[in-house]
Amino acid sequence: MVSRFHDRREAGRLLAEKLTAYADRPDVLVLALPRGGVPVAYEVARALRAPLDVFIVRKLGVPGYEELAMGAVATGGVRVLNDQVVNGLRIPDYVIDAVTAWEQQELARRESLYRGERPPPDVRGKTVILVDDGLATGSTMQAAVAALRQQQPARIVVAVPTAAPETCDALRAEVDEVICAITPEPFHSVGLWYKDFSQTTDDEVRELLARAEHVDRAA
């Protein structure tokens, strides 16, 4: 029986043990998918002595079928579209643009909430470790990877404490490295593998980012 993590912070510390090859490297940047990925990524960044920031992704839902993503917008003003969905459903440009405008507003609100006046991180030429608290279908992480790729990092590493085995396998074709600390079967859901899976608050996200920035400056 695979043991469960106590909480996201413990999961981050254990995940960091599998990422020691990236410690003390000036090219490494840890990016968290908020909100749940932030406490995990905070511990990873602290252990690796690497800078921490957030990478916010908003999926573009098909109107009337919002759970079906026709693309995504992300930190850095990037938009990616799923041509298969867009062309298959013959979604007109004005619909895509309207949904994009709405989600970009929400993206900007969250950017301001979490980052304040700080600009988004420059990932060009960097080794980026993308962190979340777990992967079920992996659709949000896949959108993040596609958006991040457009910003030309040298290398993308996806790192999560727990994931469905087939999701980890699928992501390996899309990024340079995938680290899934535990891949239990049957998986069921991310929250099942945490004793405490209480929701991460916006205040906690801001606090951890501020703390990480202070440590980074001190270094």
N, CA, C and O of each residue as an XYZ file, in Angstrom:
876
protein
N       0.845     -1.197      0.000
C       0.000      0.000      0.000
C       0.884      1.253      0.000
O       1.771      1.393      0.843
N       0.639      2.151     -0.941
C       1.384      3.402     -1.015
C       0.889      4.331      0.090
O      -0.313      4.556      0.229
N       1.826      4.871      0.876
C       1.420      5.759      1.969
C       1.058      7.141      1.429
O       1.604      7.583      0.418
N       0.146      7.807      2.102
C      -0.314      9.123      1.683
C       0.584     10.220      2.260
O       1.236     10.036      3.287
N       0.601     11.356      1.579
C       1.318     12.527      2.085
C       0.488     13.162      3.195
O      -0.742     13.131      3.158
N       1.172     13.738      4.180
C       0.428     14.437      5.231
C      -0.280     15.658      4.644
O      -1.482     15.842      4.835
N       0.481     16.490      3.928
C      -0.099     17.677      3.293
C       0.786     18.077      2.118
O       1.749     17.381      1.797
N       0.460     19.197      1.476
C       1.199     19.615      0.283
C       2.645     19.978      0.606
O       3.540     19.723     -0.199
N       2.880     20.567      1.770
C       4.246     20.957      2.130
C       5.127     19.715      2.271
O       6.251     19.691      1.768
N       4.621     18.687      2.954
C       5.395     17.449      3.080
C       5.617     16.825      1.705
O       6.704     16.329      1.409
N       4.582     16.853      0.869
C       4.707     16.299     -0.480
C       5.804     17.012     -1.263
O       6.553     16.383     -2.010
N       5.892     18.332     -1.086
C       6.931     19.107     -1.759
C       8.327     18.734     -1.301
O       9.255     18.648     -2.106
N       8.471     18.512      0.002
C       9.791     18.128      0.526
C      10.222     16.769     -0.024
O      11.387     16.576     -0.371
N       9.286     15.837     -0.100
C       9.607     14.506     -0.620
C       9.863     14.550     -2.129
O      10.736     13.848     -2.639
N       9.099     15.378     -2.831
C       9.312     15.533     -4.273
C      10.691     16.123     -4.550
O      11.365     15.719     -5.497
N      11.106     17.074     -3.726
C      12.408     17.728     -3.909
C      13.559     16.734     -3.854
O      14.588     16.931     -4.501
N      13.384     15.666     -3.079
C      14.440     14.650     -2.976
C      14.696     13.960     -4.310
O      15.767     13.393     -4.523
N      13.717     14.007     -5.203
C      13.874     13.390     -6.521
C      14.366     14.389     -7.571
O      14.503     14.055     -8.748
N      14.626     15.613     -7.127
C      15.034     16.674     -8.054
C      16.394     17.264     -7.695
O      16.722     18.372     -8.120
N      17.183     16.536     -6.920
C      18.456     17.080     -6.425
C      19.433     17.428     -7.548
O      20.327     18.251     -7.349
N      19.279     16.820     -8.715
C      20.161     17.136     -9.847
C      20.005     18.589    -10.294
O      20.865     19.123    -10.995
N      18.905     19.226     -9.887
C      18.641     20.608    -10.305
C      18.977     21.634     -9.219
O      18.680     22.818     -9.375
N      19.586     21.194     -8.136
C      19.911     22.102     -7.030
C      21.074     23.028     -7.384
O      22.000     22.644     -8.100
N      21.005     24.250     -6.868
C      22.096     25.234     -6.989
C      22.512     25.503     -8.430
O      23.689     25.727     -8.713
N      21.537     25.479     -9.341
C      21.841     25.774    -10.743
C      21.229     27.117    -11.120
O      20.038     27.339    -10.900
N      22.036     28.014    -11.686
C      21.527     29.356    -12.002
C      20.479     29.379    -13.113
O      19.750     30.359    -13.262
N      20.404     28.291    -13.898
C      19.450     28.269    -15.016
C      18.080     27.720    -14.619
O      17.168     27.695    -15.445
N      17.921     27.282    -13.373
C      16.685     26.610    -12.950
C      15.685     27.601    -12.356
O      16.040     28.466    -11.556
N      14.432     27.450    -12.767
C      13.324     28.251    -12.257
C      12.169     27.304    -11.928
O      11.806     26.456    -12.743
N      11.599     27.448    -10.741
C      10.463     26.619    -10.332
C       9.181     27.423    -10.517
O       9.035     28.508     -9.954
N       8.254     26.889    -11.307
C       6.969     27.549    -11.538
C       5.841     26.669    -11.014
O       5.761     25.482    -11.331
N       4.971     27.271    -10.209
C       3.856     26.536     -9.609
C       2.558     26.839    -10.338
O       2.315     27.972    -10.755
N       1.721     25.806    -10.489
C       0.359     26.029    -10.964
C      -0.505     26.310     -9.733
O      -0.712     25.427     -8.901
N      -1.012     27.555     -9.621
C      -1.792     27.881     -8.423
C      -3.209     27.303     -8.517
O      -3.702     27.024     -9.610
N      -3.853     27.128     -7.365
C      -3.298     27.464     -6.068
C      -2.579     26.280     -5.437
O      -1.561     26.451     -4.767
N      -3.112     25.076     -5.651
C      -2.608     23.903     -4.941
C      -1.153     23.567     -5.182
O      -0.513     22.940     -4.338
N      -0.617     23.980     -6.337
C       0.773     23.672     -6.633
C       1.774     24.530     -5.881
O       2.955     24.192     -5.814
N       1.307     25.650     -5.309
C       2.239     26.607     -4.699
C       2.913     26.076     -3.431
O       4.133     26.191     -3.318
N       2.173     25.497     -2.465
C       2.869     24.962     -1.280
C       3.861     23.855     -1.628
O       4.910     23.735     -0.995
N       3.529     23.048     -2.634
C       4.441     21.986     -3.084
C       5.696     22.616     -3.685
O       6.819     22.258     -3.329
N       5.482     23.555     -4.598
C       6.600     24.191     -5.300
C       7.473     25.016     -4.363
O       8.681     25.125     -4.577
N       6.870     25.598     -3.325
C       7.644     26.372     -2.350
C       8.719     25.499     -1.712
O       9.871     25.911     -1.586
N       8.334     24.297     -1.316
C       9.297     23.385     -0.687
C      10.340     22.903     -1.689
O      11.509     22.733     -1.341
N       9.918     22.685     -2.934
C      10.863     22.270     -3.981
C      11.893     23.372     -4.217
O      13.097     23.118     -4.234
N      11.403     24.604     -4.400
C      12.307     25.730     -4.670
C      13.265     25.965     -3.505
O      14.443     26.259     -3.707
N      12.750     25.833     -2.290
C      13.595     26.038     -1.109
C      14.704     24.989     -1.053
O      15.859     25.317     -0.778
N      14.357     23.735     -1.312
C      15.352     22.657     -1.263
C      16.392     22.787     -2.375
O      17.567     22.478     -2.178
N      15.944     23.248     -3.547
C      16.864     23.368     -4.692
C      17.603     24.706     -4.695
O      18.512     24.925     -5.496
N      17.190     25.609     -3.772
C      17.726     26.970     -3.735
C      17.559     27.636     -5.110
O      18.501     28.172     -5.695
N      16.313     27.571     -5.589
C      15.950     28.119     -6.900
C      14.821     29.135     -6.733
O      14.038     29.039     -5.788
N      14.728     30.109     -7.643
C      13.627     31.074     -7.565
C      12.271     30.411     -7.827
O      12.170     29.423     -8.555
N      11.237     30.983     -7.212
C       9.873     30.458     -7.333
C       8.951     31.531     -7.893
O       9.040     32.701     -7.520
N       8.064     31.117     -8.794
C       7.018     32.015     -9.280
C       5.805     31.166     -9.638
O       5.837     29.939     -9.546
N       4.739     31.841    -10.048
C       3.541     31.109    -10.465
C       3.405     31.156    -11.980
O       3.836     32.110    -12.628
N       2.803     30.117    -12.530
C       2.462     30.078    -13.951
C       0.966     29.805    -14.003
O       0.504     28.697    -13.730
N       0.223     30.847    -14.362
C      -1.237     30.764    -14.308
C      -1.787     30.372    -15.668
O      -1.425     30.955    -16.690
N      -2.654     29.393    -15.670
C      -3.276     28.897    -16.894
C      -4.789     29.005    -16.747
O      -5.356     28.613    -15.728
N      -5.431     29.544    -17.782
C      -6.893     29.565    -17.830
C      -7.326     28.834    -19.096
O      -7.008     29.251    -20.210
N      -8.044     27.757    -18.910
C      -8.515     27.010    -20.074
C      -9.647     27.766    -20.771
O     -10.472     28.405    -20.117
N      -9.678     27.688    -22.098
C     -10.735     28.319    -22.885
C     -11.811     27.276    -23.155
O     -11.651     26.414    -24.019
N     -12.904     27.362    -22.410
C     -13.977     26.384    -22.556
C     -14.866     26.692    -23.747
O     -15.109     27.857    -24.061
N     -15.350     25.656    -24.405
C     -16.305     25.823    -25.503
C     -17.636     26.281    -24.891
O     -18.153     25.614    -23.995
N     -18.203     27.404    -25.354
C     -19.470     27.881    -24.783
C     -20.555     26.800    -24.812
O     -20.829     26.194    -25.847
N     -21.157     26.583    -23.653
C     -22.181     25.546    -23.536
C     -21.607     24.200    -23.146
O     -22.320     23.330    -22.645
N     -20.302     24.032    -23.381
C     -19.598     22.783    -23.022
C     -18.268     23.173    -22.374
O     -17.197     22.772    -22.831
N     -18.358     23.961    -21.301
C     -17.168     24.599    -20.732
C     -16.082     23.622    -20.304
O     -14.904     23.976    -20.254
N     -16.485     22.384    -19.993
C     -15.471     21.410    -19.574
C     -14.593     20.960    -20.743
O     -13.527     20.381    -20.536
N     -15.044     21.228    -21.970
C     -14.258     20.892    -23.162
C     -13.394     22.096    -23.521
O     -13.917     23.159    -23.855
N     -12.085     21.935    -23.454
C     -11.168     23.054    -23.698
C     -10.825     23.173    -25.177
O     -10.419     22.205    -25.821
N     -11.001     24.393    -25.703
C     -10.596     24.639    -27.093
C      -9.236     25.328    -27.137
O      -8.735     25.666    -28.210
N      -8.646     25.531    -25.967
C      -7.337     26.159    -25.882
C      -7.097     26.670    -24.477
O      -7.790     26.287    -23.535
N      -6.106     27.543    -24.346
C      -5.780     28.092    -23.027
C      -5.019     29.399    -23.197
O      -4.369     29.635    -24.216
N      -5.117     30.247    -22.169
C      -4.251     31.422    -22.074
C      -3.415     31.254    -20.813
O      -3.827     30.586    -19.865
N      -2.238     31.868    -20.816
C      -1.329     31.639    -19.692
C      -0.454     32.852    -19.441
O      -0.403     33.786    -20.242
N       0.233     32.815    -18.311
C       1.213     33.832    -17.927
C       2.109     34.179    -19.115
O       2.577     33.296    -19.834
N       2.340     35.483    -19.309
C       3.185     35.918    -20.411
C       2.393     36.314    -21.640
O       2.975     36.622    -22.680
N       1.052     36.311    -21.533
C       0.204     36.722    -22.654
C       0.110     35.709    -23.772
O      -0.201     36.062    -24.910
N       0.374     34.459    -23.461
C       0.381     33.406    -24.481
C      -1.010     32.800    -24.637
O      -1.717     32.588    -23.651
N      -1.399     32.522    -25.886
C      -2.621     31.768    -26.147
C      -2.285     30.575    -27.023
O      -1.578     30.704    -28.023
N      -2.793     29.421    -26.643
C      -2.653     28.225    -27.480
C      -4.053     27.704    -27.769
O      -4.932     27.746    -26.909
N      -4.252     27.210    -28.998
C      -5.556     26.676    -29.393
C      -5.443     25.202    -29.738
O      -4.435     24.750    -30.281
N      -6.483     24.468    -29.417
C      -6.574     23.056    -29.787
C      -7.265     23.001    -31.144
O      -8.492     23.052    -31.226
N      -6.471     22.895    -32.206
C      -7.020     22.936    -33.566
C      -8.038     21.828    -33.813
O      -9.000     22.009    -34.560
N      -7.817     20.690    -33.184
C      -8.731     19.566    -33.363
C     -10.142     19.929    -32.882
O     -11.131     19.629    -33.550
N     -10.219     20.573    -31.722
C     -11.521     20.982    -31.174
C     -12.097     22.150    -31.975
O     -13.272     22.136    -32.342
N     -11.264     23.162    -32.245
C     -11.726     24.363    -32.960
C     -12.257     24.009    -34.343
O     -13.345     24.436    -34.728
N     -11.482     23.226    -35.086
C     -11.892     22.870    -36.447
C     -13.014     21.837    -36.452
O     -13.928     21.895    -37.274
N     -12.926     20.886    -35.514
C     -13.937     19.832    -35.458
C     -15.320     20.370    -35.148
O     -16.318     19.869    -35.667
N     -15.384     21.400    -34.293
C     -16.678     21.994    -33.919
C     -16.971     23.273    -34.708
O     -18.005     23.912    -34.510
N     -16.049     23.637    -35.605
C     -16.201     24.835    -36.443
C     -16.518     26.068    -35.589
O     -17.481     26.794    -35.839
N     -15.696     26.271    -34.601
C     -15.901     27.401    -33.691
C     -15.390     28.676    -34.366
O     -14.213     28.756    -34.718
N     -16.258     29.671    -34.551
C     -15.833     30.891    -35.255
C     -14.866     31.732    -34.428
O     -14.829     31.649    -33.200
N     -14.086     32.542    -35.137
C     -13.066     33.365    -34.484
C     -13.653     34.287    -33.421
O     -13.051     34.485    -32.366
N     -14.847     34.858    -33.704
C     -15.398     35.825    -32.747
C     -15.745     35.163    -31.413
O     -15.680     35.805    -30.365
N     -16.112     33.886    -31.452
C     -16.396     33.151    -30.216
C     -15.092     32.906    -29.452
O     -15.021     33.099    -28.238
N     -14.068     32.477    -30.186
C     -12.761     32.236    -29.562
C     -12.234     33.522    -28.931
O     -11.727     33.513    -27.809
N     -12.361     34.634    -29.670
C     -11.856     35.918    -29.169
C     -12.618     36.385    -27.934
O     -12.025     36.941    -27.010
N     -13.936     36.159    -27.916
C     -14.748     36.577    -26.768
C     -14.375     35.786    -25.517
O     -14.220     36.358    -24.438
N     -14.233     34.473    -25.664
C     -13.853     33.628    -24.526
C     -12.437     33.981    -24.072
O     -12.154     34.039    -22.875
N     -11.552     34.215    -25.044
C     -10.171     34.592    -24.724
C     -10.130     35.884    -23.914
O      -9.414     35.976    -22.917
N     -10.907     36.888    -24.350
C     -10.916     38.180    -23.650
C     -11.386     38.014    -22.206
O     -10.826     38.618    -21.290
N     -12.411     37.197    -22.009
C     -12.940     36.967    -20.662
C     -11.896     36.283    -19.773
O     -11.663     36.698    -18.638
N     -11.279     35.239    -20.304
C     -10.309     34.488    -19.507
C      -9.029     35.278    -19.282
O      -8.372     35.117    -18.254
N      -8.667     36.141    -20.247
C      -7.483     36.982    -20.045
C      -7.715     38.002    -18.933
O      -6.786     38.362    -18.211
N      -8.957     38.466    -18.799
C      -9.297     39.351    -17.680
C      -9.094     38.643    -16.344
O      -8.513     39.197    -15.411
N      -9.581     37.413    -16.272
C      -9.434     36.634    -15.042
C      -7.964     36.311    -14.783
O      -7.512     36.319    -13.639
N      -7.225     36.026    -15.855
C      -5.788     35.768    -15.739
C      -5.072     36.994    -15.177
O      -4.247     36.882    -14.270
N      -5.400     38.168    -15.729
C      -4.771     39.413    -15.276
C      -5.104     39.689    -13.811
O      -4.251     40.149    -13.052
N      -6.355     39.403    -13.416
C      -6.759     39.606    -12.023
C      -5.920     38.739    -11.089
O      -5.454     39.195    -10.044
N      -5.739     37.486    -11.484
C      -4.963     36.570    -10.637
C      -3.480     36.921    -10.639
O      -2.808     36.817     -9.613
N      -2.977     37.338    -11.799
C      -1.573     37.778    -11.870
C      -1.341     38.920    -10.879
O      -0.368     38.915    -10.125
N      -2.251     39.897    -10.894
C      -2.128     41.050    -10.004
C      -2.256     40.634     -8.544
O      -1.535     41.131     -7.678
N      -3.176     39.721     -8.285
C      -3.416     39.243     -6.924
C      -2.182     38.548     -6.354
O      -1.807     38.773     -5.204
N      -1.557     37.700     -7.173
C      -0.441     36.886     -6.685
C       0.907     37.579     -6.822
O       1.777     37.432     -5.963
N       1.077     38.334     -7.900
C       2.404     38.854     -8.214
C       2.536     40.341     -7.934
O       3.651     40.853     -7.835
N       1.418     41.041     -7.805
C       1.486     42.481     -7.589
C       2.061     43.179     -8.809
O       1.587     42.981     -9.928
N       3.079     43.992     -8.593
C       3.683     44.765     -9.682
C       4.844     44.033    -10.364
O       5.378     44.504    -11.368
N       5.222     42.893     -9.819
C       6.361     42.176    -10.407
C       6.010     41.661    -11.799
O       4.903     41.164    -12.005
N       6.929     41.768    -12.762
C       6.656     41.236    -14.103
C       6.694     39.710    -14.089
O       7.281     39.112    -13.187
N       6.067     39.078    -15.087
C       6.155     37.618    -15.190
C       7.612     37.191    -15.364
O       8.421     37.967    -15.871
N       7.953     35.986    -14.959
C       9.344     35.529    -15.078
C       9.757     35.356    -16.534
O       8.948     34.984    -17.384
N      11.021     35.629    -16.804
C      11.579     35.403    -18.141
C      12.101     33.968    -18.187
O      13.088     33.638    -17.529
N      11.441     33.128    -18.959
C      11.807     31.704    -18.975
C      12.708     31.337    -20.146
O      13.183     30.205    -20.234
N      12.945     32.283    -21.044
C      13.739     31.971    -22.234
C      15.119     31.430    -21.855
O      15.862     32.062    -21.104
N      15.449     30.251    -22.387
C      16.747     29.650    -22.130
C      16.904     29.008    -20.769
O      17.986     28.523    -20.437
N      15.837     28.995    -19.967
C      15.908     28.442    -18.613
C      15.443     26.983    -18.581
O      14.729     26.517    -19.469
N      15.868     26.287    -17.536
C      15.301     24.976    -17.216
C      14.157     25.232    -16.245
O      14.376     25.652    -15.109
N      12.945     24.976    -16.699
C      11.754     25.285    -15.904
C      11.176     24.001    -15.315
O      10.897     23.042    -16.034
N      11.002     24.004    -13.993
C      10.347     22.885    -13.310
C       8.917     23.313    -13.002
O       8.685     24.169    -12.148
N       7.963     22.710    -13.705
C       6.538     23.009    -13.523
C       5.980     22.088    -12.451
O       6.083     20.866    -12.560
N       5.391     22.672    -11.418
C       4.954     21.884    -10.260
C       3.464     22.066     -9.993
O       2.952     23.185    -10.024
N       2.774     20.963     -9.732
C       1.401     21.006     -9.238
C       1.283     20.000     -8.097
O       2.224     19.254     -7.822
N       0.121     19.980     -7.429
C      -0.023     19.051     -6.299
C      -0.385     17.642     -6.735
O      -0.426     16.729     -5.910
N      -0.647     17.454     -8.022
C      -0.946     16.129     -8.544
C      -1.583     16.228     -9.913
O      -2.004     17.304    -10.340
N      -1.652     15.101    -10.596
C      -2.237     15.060    -11.936
C      -3.246     13.928    -12.022
O      -2.928     12.772    -11.745
N      -4.457     14.274    -12.407
C      -5.462     13.238    -12.681
C      -5.501     13.038    -14.196
O      -4.842     12.134    -14.711
N      -6.261     13.866    -14.918
C      -6.251     13.778    -16.385
C      -5.040     14.490    -16.970
O      -4.585     14.154    -18.063
N      -4.513     15.484    -16.237
C      -3.343     16.216    -16.726
C      -3.663     17.311    -17.720
O      -2.747     17.877    -18.316
N      -4.949     17.634    -17.924
C      -5.311     18.594    -18.973
C      -4.780     20.003    -18.681
O      -4.345     20.701    -19.597
N      -4.815     20.422    -17.417
C      -4.297     21.752    -17.079
C      -2.785     21.799    -17.259
O      -2.254     22.783    -17.774
N      -2.091     20.754    -16.844
C      -0.645     20.705    -17.017
C      -0.275     20.681    -18.499
O       0.694     21.325    -18.901
N      -1.026     19.953    -19.308
C      -0.754     19.925    -20.748
C      -0.915     21.314    -21.355
O      -0.122     21.720    -22.204
N      -1.940     22.042    -20.920
C      -2.134     23.414    -21.396
C      -0.978     24.303    -20.954
O      -0.507     25.147    -21.716
N      -0.523     24.109    -19.717
C       0.607     24.887    -19.201
C       1.870     24.616    -20.010
O       2.609     25.541    -20.348
N       2.112     23.360    -20.316
C       3.295     22.974    -21.090
C       3.255     23.608    -22.479
O       4.255     24.152    -22.946
N       2.101     23.536    -23.136
C       1.969     24.104    -24.483
C       2.211     25.611    -24.469
O       2.873     26.152    -25.355
N       1.667     26.281    -23.454
C       1.844     27.729    -23.346
C       3.283     28.093    -22.997
O       3.840     29.046    -23.543
N       3.874     27.339    -22.097
C       5.252     27.597    -21.684
C       6.222     27.374    -22.837
O       7.193     28.115    -22.990
N       5.960     26.360    -23.641
C       6.833     26.032    -24.767
C       6.976     27.225    -25.712
O       8.042     27.434    -26.291
N       5.909     28.005    -25.868
C       5.957     29.168    -26.765
C       6.921     30.241    -26.268
O       7.350     31.100    -27.038
N       7.260     30.192    -24.989
C       8.159     31.196    -24.416
C       9.622     30.752    -24.440
O      10.491     31.411    -23.871
N       9.875     29.640    -25.098
C      11.224     29.153    -25.425
C      12.140     28.879    -24.236
O      13.270     29.366    -24.210
N      11.681     28.114    -23.259
C      12.626     27.643    -22.235
C      13.565     26.619    -22.852
O      13.234     26.004    -23.866
N      14.725     26.433    -22.253
C      15.666     25.431    -22.764
C      15.159     24.020    -22.490
O      15.380     23.098    -23.276
N      14.474     23.872    -21.358
C      14.077     22.535    -20.916
C      12.855     22.659    -20.004
O      12.779     23.575    -19.186
N      11.904     21.740    -20.145
C      10.720     21.717    -19.282
C      10.683     20.398    -18.521
O      10.721     19.317    -19.107
N      10.607     20.520    -17.199
C      10.485     19.354    -16.320
C       9.145     19.468    -15.590
O       8.875     20.481    -14.945
N       8.318     18.448    -15.687
C       7.065     18.411    -14.925
C       7.315     17.587    -13.669
O       7.797     16.457    -13.744
N       6.984     18.162    -12.510
C       7.231     17.468    -11.239
C       5.989     17.553    -10.356
O       5.509     18.642    -10.044
N       5.480     16.394     -9.959
C       4.296     16.337     -9.086
C       4.474     15.230     -8.055
O       5.156     14.241     -8.322
N       3.865     15.386     -6.873
C       3.975     14.336     -5.862
C       3.228     13.063     -6.232
O       3.691     11.962     -5.934
N       2.068     13.206     -6.882
C       1.262     12.027     -7.197
C       0.521     12.226     -8.513
O       0.133     13.341     -8.862
N       0.332     11.130     -9.233
C      -0.337     11.221    -10.531
C      -0.844      9.859    -10.962
O      -0.356      8.818    -10.521
N      -1.838      9.897    -11.838
C      -2.286      8.671    -12.484
C      -1.158      8.184    -13.395
O      -0.595      8.985    -14.141
N      -0.813      6.892    -13.357
C       0.317      6.388    -14.141
C       0.224      6.723    -15.625
O       1.220      7.103    -16.241
N      -0.977      6.583    -16.206
C      -1.118      6.831    -17.645
C      -0.927      8.310    -17.983
O      -0.507      8.643    -19.091
N      -1.233      9.200    -17.031
C      -1.037     10.633    -17.260
C       0.445     10.969    -17.290
O       0.893     11.743    -18.136
N       1.204     10.392    -16.372
C       2.665     10.577    -16.380
C       3.264     10.081    -17.690
O       4.105     10.748    -18.292
N       2.827      8.915    -18.119
C       3.352      8.332    -19.358
C       3.047      9.231    -20.553
O       3.906      9.434    -21.411
N       1.830      9.770    -20.614
C       1.442     10.623    -21.738
C       2.258     11.911    -21.766
O       2.623     12.389    -22.840
N       2.545     12.471    -20.602
C       3.299     13.729    -20.539
C       4.749     13.563    -20.962
O       5.383     14.519    -21.408
N       5.272     12.363    -20.824
C       6.688     12.144    -21.174
C       6.962     12.423    -22.655
O       8.094     12.712    -23.042
N       5.924     12.333    -23.468
C       6.093     12.617    -24.893
C       6.102     14.120    -25.173
O       6.447     14.544    -26.276
N       5.724     14.925    -24.179
C       5.548     16.358    -24.402
C       6.614     17.230    -23.745
O       6.784     18.388    -24.126
N       7.333     16.688    -22.760
C       8.330     17.484    -22.038
C       9.653     16.721    -21.963
O       9.751     15.575    -22.402
N      10.663     17.375    -21.401
C      11.991     16.767    -21.348
C      12.126     15.728    -20.243
O      12.865     14.753    -20.382
N      11.404     15.945    -19.141
C      11.457     14.988    -18.037
C      10.179     15.096    -17.216
O       9.640     16.188    -17.035
N       9.701     13.967    -16.725
C       8.530     13.933    -15.845
C       8.922     13.209    -14.564
O       9.405     12.077    -14.601
N       8.709     13.872    -13.432
C       8.963     13.267    -12.126
C       7.634     13.158    -11.386
O       7.072     14.168    -10.961
N       7.137     11.949    -11.233
C       5.929     11.692    -10.446
C       6.365     10.846     -9.253
O       6.721      9.679     -9.413
N       6.339     11.435     -8.059
C       6.883     10.745     -6.881
C       6.175      9.420     -6.618
O       6.831      8.405     -6.385
N       4.844      9.419     -6.651
C       4.109      8.154     -6.543
C       3.034      8.098     -7.624
O       2.386      9.100     -7.925
N       2.857      6.913     -8.200
C       1.837      6.712     -9.236
C       0.977      5.510     -8.850
O       1.075      4.449     -9.467
N       0.141      5.677     -7.836
C      -0.642      4.546     -7.332
C      -1.728      4.086     -8.305
O      -2.287      4.874     -9.068
N      -2.002      2.795     -8.249
C      -3.120      2.224     -9.004
C      -3.986      1.393     -8.063
O      -3.451      0.587     -7.302
N      -5.303      1.564     -8.090
C      -6.030      2.586     -8.854
C      -5.803      3.972     -8.262
O      -5.574      4.114     -7.061
N      -5.869      4.993     -9.116
C      -5.521      6.350     -8.689
C      -6.719      7.103     -8.085
O      -6.613      7.685     -7.006
N      -7.836      7.083     -8.780
C      -9.097      7.734     -8.378
C      -9.026      9.262     -8.415
O      -9.653      9.881     -9.275
N      -8.270      9.886     -7.493
C      -8.214     11.356     -7.473
C      -6.961     11.813     -6.743
O      -6.373     11.067     -5.960
N      -6.557     13.066     -7.014
C      -5.365     13.626     -6.362
C      -5.554     13.689     -4.848
O      -4.671     13.289     -4.089
N      -6.710     14.195     -4.416
C      -6.952     14.413     -2.993
C      -6.889     13.164     -2.142
O      -6.629     13.236     -0.941
N      -7.127     12.020     -2.760
C      -7.107     10.751     -2.025
C      -5.732     10.460     -1.432
O      -5.619      9.730     -0.447
N      -4.680     11.034     -2.034
C      -3.305     10.709     -1.637
C      -2.712     11.727     -0.679
O      -1.502     11.757     -0.455
N      -3.582     12.563     -0.114
C      -3.204     13.515      0.930
C      -4.105     13.316      2.144
O      -5.322     13.197      2.004
N      -3.512     13.279      3.331
C      -4.334     13.250      4.547
C      -5.036     14.592      4.735
O      -6.200     14.643      5.132
N      -4.316     15.682      4.444
C      -4.894     17.027      4.512
C      -4.843     17.629      3.113
O      -3.779     18.023      2.634
N      -6.000     17.697      2.465
C      -6.078     18.261      1.110
C      -6.975     19.502      1.117
O      -7.691     19.782      0.155
N      -6.912     20.237      2.234
C      -7.724     21.452      2.336
C      -7.278     22.462      1.280
O      -6.113     22.498      0.885
N      -8.225     23.273      0.839
C      -7.958     24.197     -0.259
C      -6.888     25.217      0.110
O      -6.907     25.785      1.202
N      -5.961     25.441     -0.805
C      -4.954     26.490     -0.634
C      -5.620     27.837     -0.908
O      -6.291     27.999     -1.927
N      -5.442     28.796     -0.013
C      -6.092     30.101     -0.178
C      -5.205     31.065     -0.965
O      -3.998     30.859     -1.096
N      -5.834     32.125     -1.485
C      -5.071     33.172     -2.168
C      -4.054     33.808     -1.225
O      -2.937     34.125     -1.633
N      -4.442     33.992      0.032
C      -3.525     34.580      1.015
C      -2.293     33.701      1.214
O      -1.176     34.203      1.333
N      -2.506     32.388      1.249
C      -1.378     31.470      1.420
C      -0.450     31.528      0.215
O       0.772     31.491      0.364
N      -1.032     31.620     -0.982
C      -0.221     31.745     -2.197
C       0.651     32.993     -2.117
O       1.856     32.933     -2.363
N       0.041     34.121     -1.772
C       0.795     35.379     -1.694
C       1.889     35.316     -0.632
O       3.005     35.793     -0.842
N       1.553     34.722      0.503
C       2.521     34.630      1.599
C       3.736     33.794      1.194
O       4.875     34.186      1.449
N       3.495     32.651      0.568
C       4.606     31.769      0.182
C       5.456     32.393     -0.915
O       6.679     32.247     -0.904
N       4.826     33.090     -1.867
C       5.587     33.760     -2.921
C       6.446     34.879     -2.338
O       7.593     35.063     -2.743
N       5.886     35.624     -1.387
C       6.647     36.706     -0.745
C       7.812     36.142      0.053
O       8.911     36.698      0.041
N       7.569     35.047      0.739
C       8.622     34.419      1.541
C       9.740     33.908      0.629
O      10.922     34.069      0.931
N       9.350     33.292     -0.487
C      10.341     32.761     -1.433
C      11.150     33.886     -2.057
O      12.357     33.747     -2.256
N      10.493     35.003     -2.368
C      11.195     36.144     -2.956
C      12.206     36.711     -1.968
O      13.311     37.093     -2.352
N      11.828     36.764     -0.703
C      12.729     37.269      0.340
C      13.971     36.384      0.448
O      15.091     36.885      0.551
N      13.766     35.069      0.424
C      14.885     34.120      0.497
C      15.783     34.269     -0.722
O      17.009     34.241     -0.610
N      15.149     34.431     -1.912
C      15.896     34.561     -3.159
C      16.761     35.817     -3.140
O      17.910     35.793     -3.580
N      16.203     36.916     -2.627
C      16.970     38.165     -2.552
C      18.129     38.049     -1.570
O      19.226     38.552     -1.812
N      17.856     37.371     -0.453
C      18.896     37.191      0.567
C      20.061     36.376      0.024
O      21.217     36.590      0.389
N      19.727     35.430     -0.862
C      20.773     34.595     -1.451
C      21.600     35.397     -2.429
O      22.533     34.865     -3.030
